[in-house]
């Protein structure tokens, strides 16, 4: 220390370590070692602190007392001389000190924000680590689009994983597709449809390319006339095979899958604090250990799992009646998860995030938590009153004999349900977002038509059954008088829907051909035509996967069919 008797270094007053620098007008922290020279200029003897040559004033009692400080008075800096004629008043605090405080405070806030952001990032990484993924190859899309309609297949397996699940499912099961719900969310987010597919539905399971642990792909041969639930687990089939089977049965292509096991029901219901259910009659089922009174109840954990697993407590004790109960349970869980009680409770949200991510197995296109969040937010846009629950229309399988154990697709009513979902048609009454007038004004089918004999068209196969282009050519020439037509083989690309491309001066030909083929307005693609084999401009007809044969209209439905036992997510129903 200096010779003025400031004392030992360990007795330094912290306040004395802040020193006014006269060159900058700001206080600086001086942490000089004993005997070290301060970078702050020292005051000249006799010069008052705060003057132009000002420096650090010696504190009273630690050397010579400052001449303008009397015993009992508080030390303060001397004010600078006032200009002549100026009234004395309060002086503004130096900007330097305020700036220093703001910088320190801002730095602290930035540190807090960085810390919170880092914590959020690491928590997201933690949640991402909870999610299991399965690579199903091209059965699923690589990413998720917030601007398109989407289909997600929810699969509940009967695999006995986790403690307390010994009483459920088949002993030693590899994990079959026990509960299957195809969720379609409309492009405009006004509606959604949850289509349940019975596990005992008799189907043809297609060949399934399946990724192996060593990175290779093994094709598992398909099987005919088997239960739908064997599309998963059997012979090593993965969820991609279940997705392919859904497309085989319905014509609807799932974009992604989410798979859950028994534990998911227990953890999710516990995370939200229980799910409200209603029963028309009391239940005491010794097989599932479900015991509930008639009327409303709140269930979670083991009780919730027993509720969705039991068959013997409902209706005819079969899978179809259990599906109805599962749909009612899902609707109640949706209402609870989207309620203010859940969304405004941070503890519940964290528990729900943990439970949901630990419960899920998804395809690689959904493996990021941020993508799962996007899916949830898009689904949340749909009003619960416009979320429809229905089941694939089925008939008892006549091959079963007197005891019906399986069902088959109803060929008379199921296709209309599948077509409505494929064409994004709602099963509830919704108000489209002012699309009617806009669509009418831009309808490419409105306008004049040419004669059939004036149509010049090239036909390509872009995903239709083999031979479709040739059969369509013959039909157009021999039955419809479109003689200036030619068939040019495969398109070199696969289209889900049939398209008709034409230049503006061929619009009348395109409208006439659309009438003949039964094409909807959405199939017409104004743009460019191509030169045919004679060098003349021709419109281009590409037959997509939706093509069902010449003469079969492809006009999209505008109204969904009536479906028995349909329900919506906003309605509370009592299980029976």
N, C-alpha and C positions, 0 to 999 in steps of 0.2 A: 504494500500500500504506500501512498505518498507520505511526505513528512509532516502533514498537517494533522496527524493523529486520527485518521479515519477508523482505525481499529483493525482487527483481524479480518481476513478475507471471508471467513465463515460467518461474520456478523454483519455483512453488507445488507443494508435495507434494499429489498427488491425495487422499491420506488426510485432509488438513486441510480438504478441501472438504465433508466430511460432518460436520455439526454437530448436537449434541444440543439439541433444543428443549425447555426445561423445562416449557413449558405443555402440551405433548402427550406428552412422554416418548418421542418418536421421533426418530430421526436424519433430518436433511433435507440435501439437496444444496444447497450455497451456491455459486452461480456469479456472485457480485457483481463488477461492474467495479471497477477501482482507485478508491478514494475513495467508493464507494457504501455506503450504510448497509444492513447485513444486517437481514432481517426477524426474525431470531432474537434474543431479548433478550440483551444483554451482561451478563456477571456483575458483581456489585458487587465492589469491591476488598476483598480479604481473605476473600471468601466461597468456601468450598471448592466445586469443581465437583461437581455431583450433588446438592447440597442443594436446599432448597425454592426458593432464589433462584439455583440453580446455573446455570452457562453453560458457555462454552468455556474450558478450562484452557490457559494459555500453554505451548507446548511448550518443553522444556529446550533451551537453546542458541539460542533465538530471542527472547530477552527475559529477564525475571526467571524463574528456575527455580521450578517448583512446590515449595512447602515440604515436601510429603510424598514427593517423589521424589528419591532419592539417585543419584549417578552409578553407572551399571551396572545400575540397577533398571529394570524395565519399568513404564511409566506405566499406571495404572489408576484407575478412578473410585472415589471414596470411598464406602463403604457408609453408608447412613443409620443414625442412632443406633438402638440396639436398646432395646426396652422393658425396664424393670427385671425381673430374674429370668429373662430369656429366654436360652437357650443360643445361643452363636454356632455357626453351621453354614453349609453351602453355601446360597447364595441362588439362587432360580430366575431364569432370564433374563427380561428384560422381555418381555411379550407383544407390545409394539409392534414390537420389532425382528424377532421371529419372523414376525409378521403381515406386515411389510414384505417379508421374504424370500419368504414364500408368495405374496404378491401379485405380486411380480416374477416368480417362477417360473411362477405360473399365467398371467400375462400372456404370458410367453414361449411356454408350451405352446399357449395360445389362438392366438398368432400362427402357430405351426407348423401347428396344425390348420386355420386359415383358409387358410394358404398351400397345404397339401396339398389341401384341398377345392377351392380355386381352380384348382390345377393339374389335379385330376381333372376339374373342369368344363370347362376349356379343352381337355383331352385328349378328352373326350366330344364337344365341339364339333368338334374336329379329325376324329374318327372319323366323325361325322355328315356332315362335308364330303366324306368318301371315298365315301359311298353315293350311287349314282345312282338317281333315281326316274322313274317313268313314270306319268302320270295316265291310268288306264284307265276312268275314270267309274264307273258302277254295276256294272261287272264284278267289282269287288273291294269288300270292306267298308271302312268308314271307320276302324275301329279293331280292336283285338285283345282278346278276352275270355279271361281265365285260367280261367274257370269253365265253359267249354263245349268240346265237341268241335270240332276245326278241321281244315280241309283246305288244304294249301299245295301249289301246283303248282310244281315245280322244272323249269326249262327250261334246257337246255344248247344254245347256238346254234353254228352252224358258221361264224360270221363270223370271218374272218382278221384279228383285231386284235392288235397287239403284235408285237414282233420275234421271229423264229424260228418263226412259225406259217404260213409260206408253204406248207409241205408238207401242211397239213391242210385238210379241208373243200373246198368248191367255190370255184374261183377267181372272184372278183367277187361272191360270195354276199352278199345283203343281210342275211343272218342268219336262216336258217330254224330251226324247232323240231326240232333234230336228236336230242336226248335229252330225254325227257319222263317225269317221275315225279310222280305224285299221292300226296302223303303225307297220310294220315288219322291223326290222333291222337285216341284215345278220350276221352270226357268224364271218365272216372274215372282216366285216365292209366295204366291197367294194360297197355295194348297200343297198337300203332300198325301201320299197313299202308302199305307203299310199293308202289304199283301202277305198273309201267312200261307206257307206251303206245308201241307201235312207230311209228317215223317213217313207215314205208311202209304204215301202216294206211289203207285207203280209207274216206273219210268224206265227209259233207256239211258244208262250212264255212258257218255261218250269216252273215247280214248282220251287219256289225260297226261300230257307232259308234266312231269313232277321233278322239281329240283332235289338233288341228292346232297347229303352232307359234304361230299367231296367236290361239289360244284358242277357235277355232270347232270344231265337231264335224262330221266327214265320215263318212257311212255308206258303208262299202266293201261292195259287193254280194257275197253268198255265192256259192259254187260247189259243184257236186255231183260226187261220185265223183272226188275228188282225194286226193292223199297228205296225211296229217295234218300233215307238216312244213310244208306251205304255209300253215298257219293263222297263221304268223308271218313277217313280212317281205314276203311276196308282195303286190304291189299296195299296199304301205304298211300292212299289217296290224300291229297292236301286240300285246303279250302279252295284252291283254284279249280279243283275238279267239281266241287259243289257249285261254284260260279258257272262253270261250263254246262253243268246239268240244268241249272236254272234257265240258261239261254236256250238249251235244247228243248225244254218243256214249254217255255212261255214265249220265246222269241225276244225277250227283254234281256239286254246285256248289262249285267252288274258292272259298275265302274270300280268298286272297292268292296272289301269285306271287313267286318269286325266280328271277332269270335270271342265268346265268353264261356266260362265253365260255371259249375255250381257255386263257387265262392263269390262270383260277381254279384249274384242276387243278394247274398248275405251282406257283403261289404257295402254295396251301393245303398241298400235300404237303411243300413245302420248309419251311414255317413249323412244322410238327409234327415235323420231322426225319425224314421218310420214312414210307411206308406199307408194311406187310408183305403180300406176296402169295405165292401158291403156284401152281405150274404142274405139270400132269401130264406134260408133255413139253416139251423145249427148244424155244425159238422163235427164229427168225432171219428176220424179215420185212423184205425190202428196201424195201417200200413205205412202212412207217411207221418203219423203222430201229430196230425193237424187237428186241433180242437179249438173251435171258435163258435161264439153264439150267433144267433140270427141278428141281422142289423149291421150297423157300422162297427168296425174295429180298426186298430192301427197295428200293423205288423212290421217286423224287421228281423234280420238275421235268420236263424234256423226256421222260425215260423214263416217268414216270407218265402223261403226256399220250398218248404212243404206245401205252401199255398199254390205255387206255380207248377210243382211237380206232380201233385196227386191227380189221379184220374178217377179214382173210385168215389170221390165225393160229389162229382158233377154229372148231371144228365144221365146219359146211357153208359157212363163209365168208360168212354172211349176217348181217342185223341182229339176228335173234332170238338167235343164239348170242352176239353181242357184248353184248346186253342182260344175259345171265346173268353175263358177266364184269364188266360195269359194276356189277351188284348186289353181287357179291363184293367189288369194290373199295370201294364205298360202305360196306359193312358193316365192312370193315377200317379205313377212315378214321374211322367212328363210334367204333370201339373205341379207336383211337389218340387221338382228340380227347377222349374221356371218361376216358382212363387217368390214373393218379396221376402218371405221368411227365410228362404235359402240364399237368394241373391244378395241380401243385405247383411248376411251373417258371415264374416270373414272366416270364423272357425269352421263353419259348415262347408264353405267353399273350398278351404284347404283340405278338409277331410274327403270331400267329394273328388277333388283333383287327385289325391293320393289313391283313393279307392278305384276310381275309373281307370287310371293309367295302369295300376297293378292288375286290374281285371282283364284288360284288353290284349288280344293278339290281332294285329292288323297287317295288311300288305305293305310293301316297302313304299308305296306312294303316299301312305298316311303316317309314316313312322315319326315324323316331327310333331312335337306337341303343338307348335304354332299352326300346323295344318289341321290337327284335330280340333283346335280352338276355332279355326275358320269354318269347319264343317258344323260345329255346334252353333256358332253364331248365325250361319245361314239357315239352319233348321229352326232356330229361335224366331226368325222373321215370320214364320208361318203361324197364323192364328190357330190356337188349339181347336177351334170350332171347324176348321177346314182340314184337319188331319183325320183322314178316314182309315178305319181298320176293316179289312175284309179278308176272306179266305178264298183260295182258288176253288171255283165251282167244281164239285166232284160227284161221282156216282159210286155206289158199291161195286166192287170188282166182281163181275159175274163168274170169273174163274175160281172164286173162293168156295163156291158151293153154298150150302145152307148157313154156314158160319162165316160171317163177313169179317175179315181181318184187315183187308186192304181196300184202297179206293183207286179210281182212275179219273183222269181229267174228263169233265163233262164236255163232249165235243160240240154241244149246242150253245152253251152259254159262256164257257171259258174264253173262247177266242175274242169275244167282244170286250171282256175285261182286260185281256192282255193288250188288245189294240188301243184301248183308251189310255192305258198307262204308257205305252210306247209313244203315243202321240200327244202326251202331256195334257190330257183332258182330266179335269177335276171330277171327283165323285161327290162333291158338295157344290152348292150354289155360291159362286164367287163373283166379285166385281172385277173384271179385267181392267187394267190400268189405262183406260181411255184408248184401247186398241181398236175398237170396232170401226170408228170413223177413219182412222189412219189406214187400217187394213183395206177398207172399201175403196179409199182414194187411190191406193197403190196396187190394186188387184190386177195382176197380169192377165187374168182370164177375161177381163172386161175389154171388149173391142170386137172388131170384125173377124170373120173366119174365111180362110181360103177354101177352095174345093179340095177334096181328098186327093184328087189326081195331081194337084199342084204341089203337094208336099214332097220335098226332097230331104231324105233323112238317112243318116248313117247310124247303125245300131251296134252297140258294144255290150259285152257282158262284164259288169263290174261287181260281181258277188252273187248273182242269181244262180240257180241250179244249172249245171252243165247242159248245153243245148238250148238254153232259153233264147239267145239272140237269133238262132236259126229258126226256131219255132215261131218267134214273134215276126220275123221277116215274112215267113210263109203266110201267116195269118193276116198281116197287113196287106199283102199283095193279093191274096186270093179271096179274102172275106171283106176287106174294108176299102179296096180300090186305091191303096197307097202304092202305086206301081213304081214310083221313082225312089225306091228304098234299097239299101244294101246292108249286108251284115259283115262287119269287119273284125269279128273275134273278140278276144279279151281286151279289156280296157287298160290293163296294166296297173290298175289300182282297185281297191275294194271300197265300195260305198254302202253305207247302211240303208240309204234310200235312193230310189230311182230319180234321175235328173234329166232335164231336157234343156240343152243350151242352144241359144240362137242369137243372131244379130238383130238389131232393131227393125230392119226391113223384112224380117221373116216372122214377125210377131203373129201375123194372121195364120201362118202355117203352124206355128207352135200351139196356138190356141185350139186349132182344129185337131191336131194330133193328141193334145191333152184330153179333148173330149172323147176321142176314139179309145184312148188307152185308159181313161178313167183316172187321170193324174190330178192331184190337188194343186192349188196355186203355188204352194211352197216348192213344188218340183221344178217349176219354170225358173231358169237362170238366164236372164238377159245378159248379153255380153258379146262374144264372138262366135261365129260359125266356123266351119272348116270346108276345105275343098274336097269334093268326092273324087272317085277314081276317074271321072270324066273332066275334072278341073272346074266343076260348078259348085257354088256355095251350097252347103247342106247343113241342116240342123243336126244336133248330136243327141241321140237318145242312149243313155247309159243305164242298164238294168241293174238295180241295187239288190241288196239282200232282202228287201221287202217285196220283191217281185214274186208273184204267186202264179204266173202263167198268163199268156195272151188272153184278153177278154175279161180278166178279173180286175175290177176297179181297185185303184190304190188310194182313192179319196179318203183322207183322214176323217175319223169321226169327230163330230162337234159336241156330242153329248154322251156321257157315260151311261152304261146300262144300269138298270136297277139290280142290286145284289142283295140276296137275303142275308139277314143277320149283320148288316153293315152297322158300324158304330163310329162315333167321333170322339176325339180326345177330350173335349170339354164336358162331355156328359158322364155323370156318375151312374153306373149300372150295378145292380146287385147280382152276384154270382149265384147260379142255381144248378 
